[in-house]
Each structure stands twice: as C-alpha cells, then as structure tokens.
Amino acid sequence: MKYYKLCRDFYERNTLAVAKELLGKYLIHNSIEGITVGKIVEVEAYIGPDDPASHAYKGRYTKRTKVQFGPGGYAYIYQIYGKNFCFNVVTQKVGMPEVVLIRALEPIKGLELMAKRRGFFQLTHKTIKELTNGPSKLCQAMGIDKSLYGIDLCGDVLFIAEPNLNRTFEIIATPRINIDYAGNAKHYNWRFLIKNNKFVSKPVFEEERK
C-alpha cells in the first residue's frame, strides 16, 4: 500500500479546513499486534475557548486537555463511560486548543484484527459495517486507548496519510452529535462526512439537510 504521511504543516491550519481535508485520508496504527488501516469518512470540529462543546471551552487547561494547547499534529484521546475512548487530532498552533474528532472510518486493512478487538467471531457484511462506524468503535478496532494520548501523529506508530488514489466525493456538513448541552453551538454545522458512505456513524437523509 502506497501512501504519503501528513506533515505538521497540514495540521497547523484552520480547524474547519483540516476537518474537511481529513476526509478520505487513511488513519494507520502500526501496533505490536499488527497494522490496521481505516479511511476517515466522518469527523467533527471543536474550536477551543469559544466553542461551548469543546473540552477547552473558556481556555480550560487541565491534565486531560493540555495536549490541545500544544502544536497541531498530536493525538488527543479521552475516555467516556468509564471504558470507551475517543480519538481527536490536535490542530492549529501552540496556545490555540482546537481539535477534530474522528467519528467513523471505512475499514481498509487488518479487518481480522479489528474484528478480534471488537469481539466479532466472523466477518460478514453486517460486522464489517459495524467495525468502525462510531468514535468508540473505531478506537477499539484500531487499538487506540489512553496509552497513545499525546502521541506525535507525524511519527511511525499512529499517523494519518494521503493514499495514492484518485478520490472524488461530496462532503456533507451537519450539526454535531450528542452535544445538547452546548447551547447554540449544537446547531453549528461542524460535522463533516462523505456523502453516501455506508460506514458513517449516522446517515444523513436529504430532509435533514433542509
């Protein structure tokens, strides 16, 4: 498989632009168990101190959020419900705590290992679709947990790359999911996904976009 690893300059830019351009890229984890690869098909942007949905809202600096305040191109990983994880890409420059949540992947390589991690006994059309169609599901399938918090995405363990392929697809923008606590910010169209991709966490129907 040929690909071109993204460099620091890609990440240290406008977060909404980075979020959209992450679609179609490959997330690759070169773990001890083996290599797993997934195409990014759904993301959400969280834009720091002015975004009530962000963990860094109002400049909140904690042990959990500190990596957000560093340079772009590092992994922000946090735990939810006491057992599941979510993987985010840090964007922008030092002191600008902004991230992109990776919400869903299309499995590309290492599907057997993904299935084992997800507890599936066999690969079928249904189980393949369920491997990585959600932020916690993809972390489990890709072997991403808190041990990778703060890892440099420009390294060789966990990174994002541009596949050597022609990619043409339409991007859909919708409000983010499960952030009812965020006031008006819950209406921001900062969730981006590849139109008609069957691996997104929640399909978008035409009537929802009107």
Long-range contacts (C-beta under 8 A, 24 or more apart in sequence): 1-37, 1-109, 1-163, 2-163, 2-164, 3-28, 3-161, 3-162, 3-163, 3-164, 4-161, 4-162, 4-164, 5-154, 5-159, 5-160, 5-161, 5-162, 6-73, 6-153, 6-154, 6-159, 6-160, 6-161, 6-162, 7-73, 7-154, 8-71, 8-72, 8-73, 8-154, 10-73, 11-71, 11-72, 11-73, 11-89, 11-90, 11-91, 11-92, 11-153, 12-71, 12-72, 12-73, 12-91, 12-92, 12-93, 13-72, 13-91, 13-92, 14-91, 14-92, 15-45, 15-46, 15-47, 15-91, 15-92, 15-98, 15-99, 15-100, 16-45, 16-47, 16-190, 18-45, 18-72, 18-89, 18-91, 18-100, 19-43, 19-44, 19-45, 19-91, 19-100, 19-190, 19-192, 20-171, 20-192, 22-89, 22-100, 22-102, 22-160, 23-169, 23-171, 23-192, 23-193, 23-194, 24-163, 24-167, 24-169, 24-194, 25-160, 25-161, 25-162, 25-163, 26-108, 26-160, 26-161, 26-162, 26-163, 27-102, 27-105, 27-138, 27-142, 27-158, 27-159, 27-160, 28-158, 28-159, 28-160, 28-161, 29-142, 29-143, 29-144, 29-157, 29-158, 30-156, 30-157, 30-158, 31-143, 31-157, 33-113, 33-143, 34-110, 34-113, 35-109, 35-110, 36-109, 36-110, 36-113, 36-114, 36-141, 36-142, 36-143, 37-107, 37-108, 37-109, 37-110, 38-105, 38-106, 38-107, 38-108, 38-132, 38-138, 38-141, 38-142, 39-105, 39-106, 39-108, 39-163, 40-102, 40-104, 40-105, 40-160, 41-104, 41-105, 41-106, 41-193, 41-194, 41-197, 41-199, 41-200, 42-102, 42-103, 42-104, 42-191, 42-192, 42-193, 42-194, 42-197, 42-199, 42-200, 42-201, 43-100, 43-101, 43-102, 43-103, 43-191, 43-192, 43-193, 44-100, 44-101, 44-103, 44-176, 44-177, 44-190, 44-191, 44-192, 45-98, 45-99, 45-100, 45-101, 45-190, 45-191, 45-192, 46-88, 46-98, 46-99, 46-100, 46-101, 46-190, 47-98, 47-190, 48-92, 48-96, 48-97, 48-98, 49-97, 51-182, 51-185, 51-188, 52-181, 52-182, 52-183, 52-185, 53-176, 53-179, 53-181, 53-182, 53-185, 53-186, 54-97, 54-98, 54-99, 56-97, 56-98, 59-97, 61-97, 65-97, 67-149, 67-150, 68-97, 68-98, 68-99, 69-94, 69-95, 69-96, 69-97, 70-94, 73-152, 73-153, 73-154, 74-150, 74-151, 74-152, 74-153, 75-144, 75-148, 75-149, 75-150, 75-151, 75-153, 75-158, 76-149, 76-150, 77-139, 77-144, 77-145, 77-146, 77-148, 77-149, 78-146, 79-146, 80-136, 84-136, 84-139, 84-140, 85-136, 85-139, 85-140, 85-144, 85-145, 85-146, 86-135, 86-136, 86-139, 87-135, 87-138, 87-139, 87-142, 87-144, 89-153, 89-160, 101-135, 102-135, 102-138, 103-134, 103-135, 103-138, 103-177, 103-191, 103-193, 103-200, 103-201, 104-132, 104-133, 104-134, 104-135, 104-138, 104-193, 104-199, 104-200, 104-201, 105-132, 105-133, 105-138, 105-141, 105-142, 105-199, 106-132, 106-197, 106-199, 107-131, 107-132, 107-141, 107-199, 113-143, 114-141, 114-142, 115-141, 117-141, 117-142, 117-143, 129-198, 129-199, 132-199, 133-199, 133-200, 133-201, 134-201, 135-201, 169-194, 169-195, 169-197, 170-194, 170-195, 170-196, 171-195, 172-204, 172-209, 174-204, 174-208, 174-209, 177-201, 177-202
